[in-house]
Amino acid sequence: MAFDFKTSYILENDRVQLRPLSAEDYDLLVHFSKEEPELWTYSLVPASNELALQKYLQLALEGRENQREYAFVVYDKTRDAIAGCTRFYDIQLAAQSLQLGFTWYGKAFQGTGLNQQCKLLLLDFAFRIMQMERVEFRADEQNKRSIAAMKRIGCVEEGVLRSNGVKPNGERRSSIVLSILKAEWEQSVKENLRKLCSL
């Protein structure tokens, strides 16, 4: 099955559903921007207020239109509620490589196992359906919680891109780079992540 940016892919299991992000999702997400702006402390593209969320959605939808990105809304089935967003980006079909990020969840959904469930669906889709050979992750070097979560699911640390970005406050950011290769996914990471999801 070839990946098509125009297709509305829905990824789901018993716990979570990931569906393509749309402009209409503004109303479902805006309360996070109003009530939990700190969710984007480490993000290079924050959605920490109403105007920023509009821009966030616009950039995500343009990324899909330009065949560079594919963003999802995360729906937690157990709570019957929208939990956040995540995204494939820097998609390079010819090179069979992409990045997985722009991931955020409301505070009530953090530490509940939701992230592992999402990553299992997304990584399986990336390697099996999209036929990727490499999935890359990046995070602010200071975002210890996010880095720990990525290592927990099996990401291998590759190094640090020094001063490679600008934070919303104008400060420079260094980004840690991690990845999972298809062979690693098939040999051990997939099964380990499944076990994490069953805890």
Accessible surface in RSA format (square Angstrom, percent):
REM  Atomic radii and reference values for relative SASA: ProtOr
REM  Chains: A
REM  Algorithm: Lee & Richards
REM  Probe-radius: 1.40
REM  Slices: 20
REM RES _ NUM      All-atoms   Total-Side   Main-Chain    Non-polar    All polar
REM                ABS   REL    ABS   REL    ABS   REL    ABS   REL    ABS   REL
RES MET A   1   154.25  79.9  84.42  55.9  69.83 166.3  78.19  66.5  76.05 100.8
RES ALA A   2    90.98  83.6  65.47 101.0  25.51  58.0  74.44 104.8  16.54  43.8
RES PHE A   3    22.14  11.1   1.92   1.2  20.21  52.6   1.92   1.2  20.21  57.9
RES ASP A   4    65.99  46.2  62.37  62.1   3.62   8.6  23.26  54.7  42.72  42.6
RES PHE A   5    10.32   5.2   8.71   5.4   1.61   4.2   8.81   5.3   1.52   4.3
RES LYS A   6   175.56  85.6 148.76  91.3  26.80  63.8  97.15  87.4  78.40  83.5
RES THR A   7    53.74  38.2  47.07  47.7   6.66  15.9  37.42  50.3  16.32  24.7
RES SER A   8    78.11  66.0  56.98  76.0  21.13  48.7  28.38  60.4  49.74  69.7
RES TYR A   9    14.59   6.8  11.22   6.4   3.37   8.8  13.32  10.0   1.27   1.6
RES ILE A  10    94.94  54.0  66.70  49.7  28.24  68.1  66.70  48.0  28.24  76.6
RES LEU A  11    17.01   9.5  13.48   9.6   3.53   8.9  17.01  11.9   0.00   0.0
RES GLU A  12    84.91  48.7  61.33  46.4  23.58  56.1  21.49  41.6  63.41  51.8
RES ASN A  13    41.39  28.5  29.73  28.7  11.66  28.1  36.82  88.6   4.57   4.4
RES ASP A  14   140.69  98.5 120.72 120.2  19.97  47.2  40.83  96.1  99.86  99.6
RES ARG A  15    41.39  17.4  40.07  20.4   1.32   3.1  20.28  27.7  21.11  12.8
RES VAL A  16     0.00   0.0   0.00   0.0   0.00   0.0   0.00   0.0   0.00   0.0
RES GLN A  17    42.19  23.6  42.19  30.8   0.00   0.0   0.14   0.3  42.04  31.9
RES LEU A  18     0.00   0.0   0.00   0.0   0.00   0.0   0.00   0.0   0.00   0.0
RES ARG A  19    58.58  24.6  58.58  29.9   0.00   0.0  26.30  35.9  32.28  19.6
RES PRO A  20    17.36  12.7  12.61  11.5   4.75  17.3  12.61  10.4   4.75  29.5
RES LEU A  21     5.24   2.9   0.48   0.3   4.76  12.0   0.48   0.3   4.76  12.8
RES SER A  22    35.92  30.4  34.69  46.3   1.23   2.8  29.22  62.2   6.71   9.4
RES ALA A  23    56.84  52.3  46.57  71.9  10.26  23.3  47.03  66.2   9.81  26.0
RES GLU A  24   135.70  77.9 117.70  89.0  18.01  42.9  73.19 141.6  62.51  51.0
RES ASP A  25     3.43   2.4   3.43   3.4   0.00   0.0   0.05   0.1   3.39   3.4
RES TYR A  26    44.34  20.7  44.34  25.2   0.00   0.0  39.91  30.0   4.43   5.5
RES ASP A  27   112.34  78.7  94.33  93.9  18.02  42.6  27.93  65.7  84.42  84.2
RES LEU A  28    83.13  46.3  77.85  55.7   5.28  13.3  80.70  56.7   2.43   6.5
RES LEU A  29     0.31   0.2   0.02   0.0   0.30   0.7   0.02   0.0   0.30   0.8
RES VAL A  30    19.34  12.7  19.34  17.5   0.00   0.0  19.34  16.8   0.00   0.0
RES HIS A  31    75.39  41.2  75.09  52.2   0.30   0.8  56.37  58.1  19.02  22.1
RES PHE A  32     4.27   2.1   4.17   2.6   0.10   0.3   4.27   2.6   0.00   0.0
RES SER A  33     2.13   1.8   0.11   0.2   2.01   4.6   0.00   0.0   2.13   3.0
RES LYS A  34   123.83  60.4  91.16  55.9  32.67  77.8  48.27  43.4  75.56  80.5
RES GLU A  35   121.47  69.7  93.46  70.7  28.02  66.7  40.25  77.9  81.22  66.3
RES GLU A  36    29.13  16.7  29.13  22.0   0.00   0.0   6.40  12.4  22.73  18.6
RES PRO A  37    56.73  41.3  51.69  47.1   5.05  18.3  52.00  42.9   4.73  29.4
RES GLU A  38    79.70  45.8  64.30  48.6  15.40  36.7  55.64 107.6  24.06  19.6
RES LEU A  39    33.24  18.5   6.18   4.4  27.05  68.0  10.67   7.5  22.57  60.7
RES TRP A  40     8.58   3.4   4.16   2.0   4.42  10.4   5.32   2.8   3.26   5.3
RES THR A  41    82.77  58.9  60.18  61.0  22.59  53.8  58.22  78.2  24.55  37.1
RES TYR A  42    82.11  38.3  76.39  43.5   5.72  14.9  41.63  31.3  40.48  49.9
RES SER A  43    28.19  23.8  19.06  25.4   9.13  21.0  19.51  41.6   8.67  12.2
RES LEU A  44    74.99  41.8  52.00  37.2  22.99  57.8  52.00  36.5  22.99  61.9
RES VAL A  45    36.77  24.2  35.25  31.9   1.52   3.7  36.55  31.8   0.21   0.6
RES PRO A  46    32.54  23.7  28.62  26.1   3.92  14.3  28.62  23.6   3.92  24.4
RES ALA A  47     0.00   0.0   0.00   0.0   0.00   0.0   0.00   0.0   0.00   0.0
RES SER A  48    33.98  28.7  26.61  35.5   7.37  17.0   9.84  21.0  24.14  33.8
RES ASN A  49    78.61  54.2  76.27  73.7   2.34   5.6  33.39  80.3  45.23  43.7
RES GLU A  50    81.91  47.0  79.87  60.4   2.04   4.9  17.33  33.5  64.58  52.7
RES LEU A  51   137.84  76.8 133.62  95.6   4.22  10.6 134.85  94.7   2.99   8.0
RES ALA A  52    20.01  18.4  13.44  20.7   6.57  15.0  19.07  26.9   0.94   2.5
RES LEU A  53     0.00   0.0   0.00   0.0   0.00   0.0   0.00   0.0   0.00   0.0
RES GLN A  54    91.77  51.3  85.06  62.2   6.70  16.0  27.70  59.0  64.07  48.6
RES LYS A  55   126.32  61.6 123.97  76.1   2.35   5.6  68.40  61.6  57.92  61.7
RES TYR A  56     3.18   1.5   2.73   1.6   0.45   1.2   1.97   1.5   1.21   1.5
RES LEU A  57     7.66   4.3   7.66   5.5   0.00   0.0   7.66   5.4   0.00   0.0
RES GLN A  58   102.29  57.2  96.96  70.9   5.33  12.7  29.37  62.5  72.92  55.3
RES LEU A  59    67.54  37.6  64.40  46.1   3.14   7.9  64.43  45.2   3.11   8.4
RES ALA A  60     0.99   0.9   0.02   0.0   0.97   2.2   0.14   0.2   0.85   2.2
RES LEU A  61    56.03  31.2  50.53  36.1   5.50  13.8  50.98  35.8   5.05  13.6
RES GLU A  62    73.62  42.3  71.51  54.1   2.12   5.0  32.08  62.1  41.54  33.9
RES GLY A  63     0.00   0.0   0.00   N/A   0.00   0.0   0.00   0.0   0.00   0.0
RES ARG A  64    44.72  18.8  43.06  21.9   1.66   3.9  17.86  24.4  26.86  16.3
RES GLU A  65   142.72  81.9 120.46  91.1  22.26  53.0  42.82  82.8  99.90  81.6
RES ASN A  66    82.44  56.9  60.41  58.4  22.03  53.0  15.49  37.3  66.95  64.7
RES GLN A  67    99.72  55.8  88.62  64.8  11.10  26.4  15.70  33.4  84.02  63.7
RES ARG A  68   119.20  50.0 119.15  60.7   0.05   0.1  57.11  78.1  62.09  37.6
RES GLU A  69    24.05  13.8  24.05  18.2   0.00   0.0   0.41   0.8  23.64  19.3
RES TYR A  70     0.23   0.1   0.23   0.1   0.00   0.0   0.23   0.2   0.00   0.0
RES ALA A  71     6.55   6.0   3.73   5.8   2.82   6.4   3.73   5.2   2.82   7.5
RES PHE A  72     0.08   0.0   0.08   0.1   0.00   0.0   0.08   0.0   0.00   0.0
RES VAL A  73     0.02   0.0   0.02   0.0   0.00   0.0   0.02   0.0   0.00   0.0
RES VAL A  74     0.00   0.0   0.00   0.0   0.00   0.0   0.00   0.0   0.00   0.0
RES TYR A  75    57.64  26.9  57.64  32.8   0.00   0.0  39.84  29.9  17.81  22.0
RES ASP A  76     0.06   0.0   0.06   0.1   0.00   0.0   0.00   0.0   0.06   0.1
RES LYS A  77    72.22  35.2  54.20  33.3  18.02  42.9  33.77  30.4  38.45  41.0
RES THR A  78    95.06  67.6  54.97  55.7  40.09  95.6  59.59  80.0  35.48  53.6
RES ARG A  79   116.42  48.9  90.57  46.2  25.84  61.5  36.29  49.6  80.13  48.6
RES ASP A  80   109.72  76.9  91.08  90.7  18.63  44.1  28.42  66.9  81.30  81.1
RES ALA A  81    34.36  31.6  28.15  43.4   6.21  14.1  34.36  48.4   0.00   0.0
RES ILE A  82    25.94  14.8  18.54  13.8   7.40  17.8  18.54  13.4   7.40  20.1
RES ALA A  83     0.00   0.0   0.00   0.0   0.00   0.0   0.00   0.0   0.00   0.0
RES GLY A  84     0.00   0.0   0.00   N/A   0.00   0.0   0.00   0.0   0.00   0.0
RES CYS A  85     1.89   1.4   1.89   2.1   0.00   0.0   1.89   4.8   0.00   0.0
RES THR A  86     0.66   0.5   0.00   0.0   0.66   1.6   0.28   0.4   0.38   0.6
RES ARG A  87     5.52   2.3   5.52   2.8   0.00   0.0   0.48   0.7   5.04   3.1
RES PHE A  88     0.12   0.1   0.12   0.1   0.00   0.0   0.12   0.1   0.00   0.0
RES TYR A  89    39.30  18.3  39.30  22.4   0.00   0.0  24.96  18.8  14.34  17.7
RES ASP A  90    61.72  43.2  51.03  50.8  10.69  25.3  19.02  44.8  42.71  42.6
RES ILE A  91    14.38   8.2   0.00   0.0  14.38  34.7   0.00   0.0  14.38  39.0
RES GLN A  92    80.76  45.2  74.40  54.4   6.36  15.1  27.73  59.0  53.03  40.2
RES LEU A  93    77.00  42.9  62.08  44.4  14.92  37.5  62.38  43.8  14.62  39.3
RES ALA A  94   109.87 101.0  68.86 106.3  41.01  93.3  81.74 115.1  28.13  74.5
RES ALA A  95    63.97  58.8  35.16  54.3  28.82  65.6  46.50  65.5  17.47  46.3
RES GLN A  96    64.48  36.1  64.34  47.0   0.14   0.3  10.19  21.7  54.29  41.2
RES SER A  97    20.41  17.2  20.41  27.2   0.00   0.0   9.79  20.9  10.62  14.9
RES LEU A  98     0.92   0.5   0.00   0.0   0.92   2.3   0.84   0.6   0.07   0.2
RES GLN A  99    12.14   6.8  12.14   8.9   0.00   0.0   2.38   5.1   9.76   7.4
RES LEU A 100     2.49   1.4   0.01   0.0   2.48   6.2   0.01   0.0   2.48   6.7
RES GLY A 101    12.71  15.7   0.00   N/A  12.71  15.7  12.71  34.9   0.00   0.0
RES PHE A 102    56.86  28.4  33.24  20.6  23.62  61.5  46.94  28.5   9.93  28.4
RES THR A 103    46.27  32.9  15.65  15.9  30.61  73.0  15.16  20.4  31.10  47.0
RES TRP A 104    15.34   6.2  10.17   4.9   5.17  12.1  15.34   8.2   0.00   0.0
RES TYR A 105    19.78   9.2  17.05   9.7   2.73   7.1  16.89  12.7   2.89   3.6
RES GLY A 106     0.45   0.6   0.00   N/A   0.45   0.6   0.45   1.2   0.00   0.0
RES LYS A 107   110.14  53.7  97.59  59.9  12.55  29.9  58.79  52.9  51.35  54.7
RES ALA A 108    60.10  55.3  41.43  63.9  18.66  42.5  54.75  77.1   5.34  14.2
RES PHE A 109    16.19   8.1  14.20   8.8   1.99   5.2  14.21   8.6   1.98   5.7
RES GLN A 110    59.13  33.1  40.53  29.6  18.60  44.3  13.99  29.8  45.14  34.2
RES GLY A 111    78.84  97.2   0.00   N/A  78.84  97.2  34.56  94.8  44.28  99.2
RES THR A 112    48.24  34.3  20.58  20.9  27.66  65.9  30.53  41.0  17.71  26.8
RES GLY A 113    27.16  33.5   0.00   N/A  27.16  33.5  20.48  56.2   6.68  15.0
RES LEU A 114     0.47   0.3   0.13   0.1   0.34   0.9   0.13   0.1   0.34   0.9
RES ASN A 115    32.39  22.3  30.24  29.2   2.15   5.2  18.40  44.3  13.99  13.5
RES GLN A 116    29.64  16.6  29.64  21.7   0.00   0.0   3.04   6.5  26.61  20.2
RES GLN A 117    25.03  14.0  25.03  18.3   0.00   0.0   0.00   0.0  25.03  19.0
RES CYS A 118     0.00   0.0   0.00   0.0   0.00   0.0   0.00   0.0   0.00   0.0
RES LYS A 119    11.12   5.4  11.12   6.8   0.00   0.0   7.37   6.6   3.76   4.0
RES LEU A 120    27.81  15.5  27.74  19.8   0.08   0.2  27.74  19.5   0.08   0.2
RES LEU A 121    29.08  16.2  25.70  18.4   3.38   8.5  26.60  18.7   2.48   6.7
RES LEU A 122     0.00   0.0   0.00   0.0   0.00   0.0   0.00   0.0   0.00   0.0
RES LEU A 123     0.07   0.0   0.07   0.1   0.00   0.0   0.07   0.0   0.00   0.0
RES ASP A 124    25.71  18.0  25.71  25.6   0.00   0.0   8.53  20.1  17.18  17.1
RES PHE A 125    12.00   6.0  11.59   7.2   0.40   1.1  11.94   7.2   0.06   0.2
RES ALA A 126     0.09   0.1   0.09   0.1   0.00   0.0   0.09   0.1   0.00   0.0
RES PHE A 127     2.53   1.3   2.48   1.5   0.06   0.1   2.53   1.5   0.00   0.0
RES ARG A 128   138.41  58.1 126.06  64.3  12.35  29.4  63.20  86.4  75.21  45.6
RES ILE A 129    26.36  15.0  23.94  17.8   2.42   5.8  24.86  17.9   1.50   4.1
RES MET A 130     9.23   4.8   0.00   0.0   9.23  22.0   0.00   0.0   9.23  12.2
RES GLN A 131    84.15  47.1  84.15  61.5   0.00   0.0  38.42  81.8  45.73  34.7
RES MET A 132     0.71   0.4   0.71   0.5   0.00   0.0   0.71   0.6   0.00   0.0
RES GLU A 133    82.27  47.2  79.93  60.5   2.34   5.6  32.99  63.8  49.28  40.2
RES ARG A 134    59.54  25.0  59.54  30.4   0.00   0.0  29.24  40.0  30.30  18.4
RES VAL A 135     0.00   0.0   0.00   0.0   0.00   0.0   0.00   0.0   0.00   0.0
RES GLU A 136    16.93   9.7  16.93  12.8   0.00   0.0   0.33   0.6  16.60  13.6
RES PHE A 137     2.66   1.3   2.66   1.6   0.00   0.0   2.66   1.6   0.00   0.0
RES ARG A 138    87.47  36.7  67.76  34.5  19.71  46.9   9.43  12.9  78.04  47.3
RES ALA A 139     6.69   6.2   2.27   3.5   4.42  10.0   6.69   9.4   0.00   0.0
RES ASP A 140     2.83   2.0   1.70   1.7   1.13   2.7   0.00   0.0   2.83   2.8
RES GLU A 141    69.60  40.0  69.37  52.5   0.23   0.6  17.37  33.6  52.23  42.6
RES GLN A 142   109.24  61.1 101.20  74.0   8.04  19.1  30.93  65.8  78.31  59.4
RES ASN A 143    27.36  18.9  27.04  26.1   0.32   0.8   0.32   0.8  27.04  26.1
RES LYS A 144   140.75  68.7 134.02  82.2   6.73  16.0  98.74  88.9  42.02  44.8
RES ARG A 145   155.26  65.2 143.28  73.0  11.98  28.5  74.88 102.3  80.38  48.7
RES SER A 146    37.20  31.4  30.84  41.2   6.35  14.6  15.96  34.0  21.24  29.8
RES ILE A 147    14.49   8.2  14.49  10.8   0.00   0.0  14.49  10.4   0.00   0.0
RES ALA A 148    46.35  42.6  37.82  58.4   8.53  19.4  43.41  61.1   2.94   7.8
RES ALA A 149    20.89  19.2  20.47  31.6   0.42   1.0  20.48  28.8   0.41   1.1
RES MET A 150    14.36   7.4  13.65   9.0   0.71   1.7   8.80   7.5   5.56   7.4
RES LYS A 151    95.39  46.5  80.36  49.3  15.03  35.8  44.40  40.0  51.00  54.3
RES ARG A 152   132.12  55.5 105.64  53.8  26.49  63.1  44.04  60.2  88.08  53.4
RES ILE A 153     3.39   1.9   1.74   1.3   1.65   4.0   2.99   2.2   0.40   1.1
RES GLY A 154    26.10  32.2   0.00   N/A  26.10  32.2  20.78  57.0   5.32  11.9
RES CYS A 155    10.19   7.7   0.00   0.0  10.19  23.9   0.00   0.0  10.19  11.0
RES VAL A 156    76.42  50.3  72.66  65.8   3.75   9.0  76.42  66.4   0.00   0.0
RES GLU A 157    82.25  47.2  58.49  44.3  23.76  56.6  18.61  36.0  63.64  52.0
RES GLU A 158    89.99  51.7  49.64  37.6  40.35  96.1  32.78  63.4  57.21  46.7
RES GLY A 159    28.48  35.1   0.00   N/A  28.48  35.1  28.48  78.1   0.00   0.0
RES VAL A 160    57.67  38.0  30.37  27.5  27.31  65.8  30.65  26.6  27.03  73.3
RES LEU A 161    68.60  38.2  65.86  47.1   2.74   6.9  68.60  48.2   0.00   0.0
RES ARG A 162   207.75  87.2 185.36  94.5  22.39  53.3  61.23  83.7 146.52  88.8
RES SER A 163    50.68  42.8  42.39  56.6   8.29  19.1  33.59  71.5  17.08  23.9
RES ASN A 164    62.25  42.9  27.95  27.0  34.30  82.6  24.37  58.7  37.88  36.6
RES GLY A 165    10.19  12.6   0.00   N/A  10.19  12.6  10.19  28.0   0.00   0.0
RES VAL A 166    76.86  50.6  62.54  56.6  14.33  34.5  62.54  54.3  14.33  38.9
RES LYS A 167    26.80  13.1  23.38  14.3   3.42   8.1  10.89   9.8  15.91  17.0
RES PRO A 168    80.95  59.0  35.53  32.4  45.42 165.1  49.61  41.0  31.34 194.8
RES ASN A 169   106.18  73.2  65.57  63.4  40.62  97.8  46.71 112.4  59.47  57.5
RES GLY A 170    50.94  62.8   0.00   N/A  50.94  62.8  28.70  78.7  22.24  49.8
RES GLU A 171   100.26  57.6  92.96  70.3   7.30  17.4  39.28  76.0  60.98  49.8
RES ARG A 172   135.75  57.0 116.22  59.2  19.53  46.5  64.09  87.6  71.66  43.4
RES ARG A 173    20.23   8.5  18.24   9.3   1.98   4.7   2.05   2.8  18.18  11.0
RES SER A 174    30.14  25.5  23.97  32.0   6.17  14.2   5.22  11.1  24.92  34.9
RES SER A 175     0.86   0.7   0.86   1.1   0.00   0.0   0.00   0.0   0.86   1.2
RES ILE A 176     8.90   5.1   8.90   6.6   0.00   0.0   8.90   6.4   0.00   0.0
RES VAL A 177    13.53   8.9  13.53  12.2   0.00   0.0  13.53  11.8   0.00   0.0
RES LEU A 178     0.00   0.0   0.00   0.0   0.00   0.0   0.00   0.0   0.00   0.0
RES SER A 179     3.86   3.3   3.83   5.1   0.03   0.1   0.00   0.0   3.86   5.4
RES ILE A 180     0.00   0.0   0.00   0.0   0.00   0.0   0.00   0.0   0.00   0.0
RES LEU A 181    75.37  42.0  75.37  53.9   0.00   0.0  75.37  52.9   0.00   0.0
RES LYS A 182    37.10  18.1  36.69  22.5   0.41   1.0  18.12  16.3  18.98  20.2
RES ALA A 183    53.89  49.6  46.87  72.3   7.03  16.0  50.65  71.3   3.25   8.6
RES GLU A 184    52.76  30.3  51.57  39.0   1.18   2.8  27.14  52.5  25.61  20.9
RES TRP A 185     5.34   2.1   5.22   2.5   0.12   0.3   2.02   1.1   3.32   5.4
RES GLU A 186   117.64  67.5  85.18  64.4  32.46  77.3  35.04  67.8  82.60  67.4
RES GLN A 187   145.14  81.2 108.52  79.3  36.62  87.2  44.97  95.7 100.17  76.0
RES SER A 188    52.77  44.6  49.01  65.4   3.76   8.7  33.21  70.7  19.56  27.4
RES VAL A 189     9.97   6.6   9.60   8.7   0.37   0.9   9.97   8.7   0.00   0.0
RES LYS A 190    51.58  25.2  51.58  31.6   0.00   0.0  18.87  17.0  32.71  34.8
RES GLU A 191    85.47  49.1  83.62  63.3   1.84   4.4  41.01  79.3  44.46  36.3
RES ASN A 192    78.60  54.2  76.18  73.6   2.41   5.8  20.79  50.0  57.81  55.9
RES LEU A 193     0.27   0.2   0.00   0.0   0.27   0.7   0.19   0.1   0.08   0.2
RES ARG A 194   115.97  48.7 109.98  56.1   5.98  14.2  28.16  38.5  87.81  53.2
RES LYS A 195   120.02  58.6 118.08  72.4   1.95   4.6  70.78  63.7  49.25  52.5
RES LEU A 196    44.34  24.7  34.82  24.9   9.52  23.9  34.93  24.5   9.41  25.3
RES CYS A 197    24.88  18.8   7.52   8.4  17.36  40.8  10.51  26.6  14.37  15.5
RES SER A 198    93.61  79.1  54.75  73.1  38.86  89.5  49.38 105.2  44.23  62.0
RES LEU A 199   173.49  96.6 109.06  78.0  64.43 162.0 139.43  97.9  34.05  91.6
END  Absolute sums over single chains surface
CHAIN  1 A     9935.9       8022.4       1913.5       5142.8       4793.2
END  Absolute sums over all chains
TOTAL          9935.9       8022.4       1913.5       5142.8       4793.2
